Amino acid sequence: MKLKALLLSLGLAATSLSALADQVTVFAAASMTNAMQSLAEGYKKVNPHDELIFSFGSSSTLAKQIEQGAPANLFVSANTKWMKHLSDKDLTVKETEKVLAGNALVLIATKDWQLNSVDVSKDTWFKGLDGVFLALGDPDHVPAGIYAKEALTKLKTWPALENHIARTKDVRASLALVEKAETPYGVVYSTDAKQAKNVKVVATFPADSHKAIEYPVAILKEGDNPASRAFLTYLASDEAKAVLQGYGFTTK
């Protein structure tokens, strides 16, 4: 009986480990939400037994959670800074680090805003506005906010805008403030603006006004398993690239 119980216990343990091996937890930048959900649908068609679990948020928050031991298999960051942060701490599988996609930075306004197009290199688009009127990710740690501050600094408008900013926890929160007309303007990625219904793009920031917006992806050392490798391979496929492009991301 003891032998039978031991074999049964080992069998259950093996089943449990097998189930975990087919589970992939992806920590991904908030701006990847819609695209990742669509990619998961495509992946599941060819890998129906694999379970994909997503956690979306600011890249900085996700990276810190991973650093503190949160269980995850893959990390998709909205900038190279937070991927490097984990890589430098030896938490990623180095040979799996690659750029998944690119994006653009845009200035959005509420749909019924008086201006349909502005020149972000001049201060005329916010002349006469007071209080808090520009939503963007907290530039201290949120990638979208970091890019925005960099662009506005280069365009020499940051000093005039700095005290009129609603600092948000991630880019989707910035988008939400403009959608609800709580701020007339916001800085988000072009892919986020494309998915929104109640905002309009009034300007695209010059590509040379900020660092290239890249989304690196990597498998995490504590989550390296066959299913993680399979999903990463799928993300590099032509089918996955087409999905990303459909959401407005650029791919190579």
C-alpha positions as CSV (number, residue, x, y, z in Angstrom):
1,M,0.0,0.0,0.0
2,K,2.8,2.3,0.9
3,L,4.5,1.7,-2.5
4,K,1.1,2.3,-4.3
5,A,0.6,5.5,-2.4
6,L,4.1,6.6,-3.3
7,L,3.6,5.9,-6.9
8,L,0.3,7.7,-6.9
9,S,2.0,10.7,-5.2
10,L,4.7,10.7,-7.8
11,G,2.2,10.5,-10.5
12,L,0.3,13.5,-9.2
13,A,3.5,15.4,-8.8
14,A,4.4,14.6,-12.4
15,T,1.0,15.6,-13.6
16,S,1.3,18.9,-11.7
17,L,4.7,19.6,-13.1
18,S,3.5,18.8,-16.6
19,A,0.6,21.2,-16.2
20,L,3.0,23.9,-15.1
21,A,5.2,23.2,-18.1
22,D,2.3,24.0,-20.4
23,Q,1.5,27.3,-18.6
24,V,3.0,30.5,-19.8
25,T,2.7,33.7,-17.7
26,V,3.5,36.8,-19.7
27,F,4.2,40.1,-18.0
28,A,3.7,42.7,-20.8
29,A,3.6,46.5,-21.1
30,A,0.0,48.0,-20.9
31,S,0.3,49.2,-24.5
32,M,0.5,45.6,-25.7
33,T,-2.8,44.6,-24.1
34,N,-5.0,44.3,-27.2
35,A,-2.2,42.9,-29.5
36,M,-1.1,40.3,-26.9
37,Q,-4.7,39.1,-26.5
38,S,-5.0,38.6,-30.3
39,L,-1.6,36.9,-30.5
40,A,-2.8,34.5,-27.8
41,E,-5.8,33.5,-29.9
42,G,-3.6,32.8,-32.9
43,Y,-1.1,30.8,-30.7
44,K,-3.8,28.7,-29.1
45,K,-5.0,27.5,-32.5
46,V,-1.8,25.6,-33.0
47,N,-1.0,25.0,-29.3
48,P,-4.4,24.3,-27.8
49,H,-3.0,22.6,-24.7
50,D,-0.8,25.6,-23.6
51,E,-2.4,28.1,-21.2
52,L,-1.4,31.7,-21.6
53,I,-1.8,34.1,-18.6
54,F,-1.2,37.8,-19.0
55,S,-0.4,40.5,-16.5
56,F,-0.4,44.0,-18.1
57,G,0.9,47.2,-16.5
58,S,3.7,49.7,-16.6
59,S,7.0,48.1,-17.6
60,S,8.6,49.5,-14.5
61,T,6.1,48.0,-12.2
62,L,6.2,44.6,-13.9
63,A,10.0,44.6,-13.8
64,K,10.1,45.4,-10.1
65,Q,7.5,42.6,-9.5
66,I,9.7,40.1,-11.4
67,E,12.7,41.3,-9.4
68,Q,10.9,40.6,-6.2
69,G,10.1,37.1,-7.2
70,A,6.7,37.3,-9.0
71,P,6.3,34.1,-11.1
72,A,6.5,34.8,-14.8
73,N,7.8,33.2,-17.9
74,L,8.2,36.0,-20.4
75,F,8.6,39.8,-20.1
76,V,7.7,42.3,-22.8
77,S,8.8,45.8,-22.0
78,A,7.9,49.1,-23.6
79,N,11.5,50.2,-23.5
80,T,15.0,48.8,-23.3
81,K,15.7,50.3,-19.9
82,W,13.6,47.9,-17.9
83,M,14.6,44.9,-19.9
84,K,18.3,45.8,-19.2
85,H,17.4,46.2,-15.6
86,L,16.4,42.6,-15.3
87,S,19.1,41.4,-17.7
88,D,21.8,43.1,-15.5
89,K,20.4,41.3,-12.5
90,D,20.8,38.0,-14.4
91,L,17.0,37.3,-14.4
92,T,16.6,36.8,-18.1
93,V,17.8,34.1,-20.5
94,K,20.2,36.3,-22.4
95,E,20.1,34.6,-25.8
96,T,16.3,35.0,-25.9
97,E,16.4,38.8,-25.6
98,K,15.2,40.4,-28.8
99,V,13.2,43.4,-30.1
100,L,9.6,42.4,-30.7
101,A,8.1,45.6,-32.1
102,G,8.3,49.4,-32.4
103,N,5.9,52.2,-31.9
104,A,5.4,56.0,-32.3
105,L,4.6,58.7,-29.8
106,V,1.6,60.9,-30.4
107,L,-0.3,63.8,-28.8
108,I,-4.0,63.1,-28.5
109,A,-6.9,65.3,-27.6
110,T,-10.5,64.7,-26.7
111,K,-12.6,64.0,-29.8
112,D,-14.5,67.4,-29.6
113,W,-11.4,69.5,-28.9
114,Q,-11.2,72.7,-30.9
115,L,-8.0,71.8,-32.6
116,N,-7.5,69.0,-35.1
117,S,-3.8,69.4,-35.7
118,V,-1.1,71.2,-33.8
119,D,2.7,71.8,-34.1
120,V,4.3,70.2,-31.1
121,S,7.5,72.2,-31.7
122,K,5.7,75.4,-30.7
123,D,3.9,76.4,-27.5
124,T,0.7,77.6,-29.3
125,W,-1.2,74.4,-28.7
126,F,-1.4,74.9,-25.0
127,K,-1.4,78.7,-24.8
128,G,-4.2,80.0,-22.5
129,L,-4.7,76.6,-20.7
130,D,-4.2,76.5,-16.9
131,G,-4.3,73.9,-14.3
132,V,-3.7,70.2,-15.2
133,F,-4.3,69.7,-18.9
134,L,-1.8,67.1,-20.1
135,A,-1.9,63.4,-19.2
136,L,1.2,61.2,-19.5
137,G,2.9,58.3,-17.8
138,D,4.9,59.3,-14.8
139,P,8.2,60.3,-16.4
140,D,10.2,59.0,-13.4
141,H,9.6,55.4,-14.4
142,V,6.8,54.8,-17.0
143,P,8.3,54.3,-20.5
144,A,5.7,56.4,-22.3
145,G,6.3,59.2,-19.9
146,I,10.0,58.9,-20.2
147,Y,9.7,59.2,-24.0
148,A,7.3,62.1,-23.6
149,K,9.6,64.1,-21.3
150,E,12.5,63.5,-23.6
151,A,10.6,64.7,-26.7
152,L,9.1,67.7,-24.9
153,T,12.5,68.6,-23.5
154,K,14.1,68.5,-26.9
155,L,11.3,70.6,-28.3
156,K,11.9,73.1,-25.5
157,T,8.3,73.0,-24.1
158,W,8.9,70.8,-21.1
159,P,9.6,73.7,-18.6
160,A,6.3,75.4,-19.5
161,L,4.3,72.1,-19.3
162,E,6.0,70.4,-16.3
163,N,3.6,71.8,-13.7
164,H,0.4,71.1,-15.7
165,I,0.8,67.3,-16.0
166,A,-1.4,64.5,-14.7
167,R,1.2,61.8,-14.0
168,T,-0.3,58.3,-14.5
169,K,0.7,54.8,-13.6
170,D,0.9,53.6,-17.2
171,V,0.0,54.7,-20.8
172,R,-3.5,53.2,-20.7
173,A,-4.3,55.4,-17.7
174,S,-3.2,58.5,-19.6
175,L,-5.5,57.4,-22.5
176,A,-8.4,57.0,-20.1
177,L,-8.1,60.5,-18.7
178,V,-8.4,62.0,-22.2
179,E,-11.2,59.6,-23.2
180,K,-13.1,60.8,-20.1
181,A,-12.3,64.4,-21.0
182,E,-10.6,64.8,-17.6
183,T,-7.6,66.4,-19.4
184,P,-7.9,67.8,-22.9
185,Y,-4.5,66.5,-24.0
186,G,-2.4,63.3,-23.5
187,V,0.8,61.7,-24.8
188,V,0.4,58.1,-25.7
189,Y,1.6,55.6,-28.2
190,S,0.1,55.6,-31.7
191,T,-1.2,52.1,-31.1
192,D,-3.2,53.1,-28.1
193,A,-4.7,56.1,-29.9
194,K,-5.7,53.7,-32.7
195,Q,-7.7,51.6,-30.3
196,A,-9.5,54.5,-28.7
197,K,-12.9,55.8,-29.8
198,N,-13.2,59.2,-28.0
199,V,-9.9,60.7,-28.8
200,K,-8.1,62.1,-31.9
201,V,-4.4,62.3,-32.8
202,V,-3.5,66.0,-33.2
203,A,0.3,65.5,-33.7
204,T,3.0,62.8,-34.0
205,F,6.2,63.6,-32.2
206,P,9.3,63.7,-34.5
207,A,11.1,60.3,-34.4
208,D,14.4,62.2,-33.6
209,S,12.9,63.9,-30.6
210,H,13.2,60.8,-28.4
211,K,14.9,57.4,-28.3
212,A,13.5,54.8,-30.6
213,I,10.4,53.2,-29.1
214,E,11.2,49.5,-28.9
215,Y,9.5,46.6,-27.2
216,P,12.1,44.0,-26.1
217,V,11.0,40.5,-25.1
218,A,12.8,37.8,-23.2
219,I,12.3,34.5,-21.4
220,L,12.9,34.8,-17.7
221,K,15.3,32.3,-16.1
222,E,12.8,31.1,-13.5
223,G,10.2,30.6,-16.2
224,D,12.2,28.9,-18.9
225,N,10.2,25.9,-20.2
226,P,9.2,24.4,-23.6
227,A,5.9,26.2,-23.7
228,S,7.7,29.6,-23.1
229,R,10.1,28.8,-25.9
230,A,7.2,27.8,-28.2
231,F,5.4,31.1,-27.5
232,L,8.5,33.1,-28.1
233,T,9.1,31.4,-31.4
234,Y,5.5,32.2,-32.4
235,L,6.0,35.8,-31.6
236,A,8.8,35.9,-34.2
237,S,6.6,34.4,-36.9
238,D,5.2,36.2,-39.9
239,E,1.7,35.5,-38.6
240,A,2.5,37.3,-35.3
241,K,4.2,40.2,-37.1
242,A,1.0,40.6,-39.2
243,V,-1.1,40.8,-36.0
244,L,1.3,43.4,-34.5
245,Q,1.2,45.5,-37.6
246,G,-2.6,45.3,-37.6
247,Y,-2.5,47.1,-34.3
248,G,-0.1,49.7,-35.6
249,F,3.2,48.4,-34.3
250,T,6.2,48.3,-36.5
251,T,8.2,45.0,-37.0
252,K,11.4,44.0,-38.6
